């Protein structure tokens, strides 16, 4: 079994965790915090001068769950979905169905997968990681 790569970056208070294999390259992170996420640089995540609240807000919008966080010297902090803790469903223009909340998903194989935060589900039918979005909609110019 292949070991999952995990990278961590800190602003001194919060640790950003990035799992590259989960990333669908939606670029939400880059659009929300271009001063932190610079894909053409190394390291590509530089949270040092960004307020923790801004990092949390951005990470909670990651559609794939490739970005998560925890607080320094604390056990993994539960990320807030929204103020009411209601599950949110967002239809991304020409992209995935984004579900924000704590999910328990039963796959066709019977396997149960739990997800927290934002999860992107395929709407185009081309994802190699169904039912989850892997960004394939961009390759086929999906409109929907």
Protein Blocks (a to p, Z undefined) as FASTA:
>chain_A
ZZdddddddehjaccdddfklpgolommmmmmmmlmcckbccfbdcklgcfklmmmmmmm
mmnlmaccddehiacddddfblnopacddddehiacddedddddddfkopacddehjadd
dfklpackbcbdehlmmmnopaZZ
